[in-house]
Amino acid sequence: MKIRPLHDRVIVKRNDAETKTASGIIIPDTAKEKPQEGDVIAVGAGIRREDGTLVPLDVKKGDKVLFGKYAGTEIKIDGEELLMMKEDDILGVIE
């Protein structure tokens, strides 16, 4: 199933959490924090202003982004956990 976000919404796939610390200690699943970075899977068309013009989004499909800890809504599509959030929830693009 494909999904296309509307307006200024973005769908992000979270990157995998680290399973080891820098010193080599293995972190159990219950103690892991969810990562705050991921890859953009799909983007909406943009925001429509009051005069009818369409303002495109700054992020695009394939961008690696950094977002807030509690940003977005978790959704599950075809068994894959994704996040749907507004572009405002994205803090920056990792280059």
Residue pairs with C-beta under 8 A, 6 or more apart in sequence:
1 77
1 78
3 11
3 42
3 77
4 42
4 44
5 11
5 42
5 43
5 44
5 84
6 44
6 45
7 44
7 45
7 46
7 47
7 48
8 44
8 46
8 47
8 57
8 86
8 87
8 88
9 43
9 44
9 84
9 85
9 86
9 87
10 40
10 42
10 43
10 44
10 57
10 59
10 65
10 84
10 85
10 86
10 87
10 90
11 40
11 41
11 42
11 43
11 75
11 82
11 83
11 84
12 38
12 39
12 40
12 41
12 65
12 67
12 72
12 82
12 83
12 84
12 85
12 90
13 38
13 39
13 41
13 80
13 82
13 83
14 34
14 35
14 37
14 38
14 81
14 82
14 83
15 35
15 37
15 38
15 39
16 35
17 27
17 32
17 33
17 34
17 35
18 27
18 32
18 35
19 26
19 27
19 32
20 26
20 27
21 27
34 69
36 66
36 67
36 68
36 69
37 64
37 65
37 66
37 67
37 94
38 64
38 65
38 67
38 83
39 62
39 63
39 64
39 65
40 59
40 60
40 61
40 62
40 63
40 64
40 65
41 61
41 82
42 61
43 57
43 59
43 60
43 61
44 57
45 54
45 56
46 54
46 55
46 56
46 57
47 54
47 55
47 57
48 54
48 55
49 55
57 87
58 87
58 93
59 65
59 87
59 90
59 93
63 93
64 93
64 94
64 95
65 90
65 91
65 92
65 93
65 94
66 90
66 91
66 92
66 93
66 94
67 83
67 85
67 89
67 90
67 91
68 89
68 91
71 83
71 85
71 89
71 90
72 83
72 84
72 85
72 89
73 83
73 84
73 85
74 81
74 82
74 83
75 81
75 82
75 83
75 84
76 82
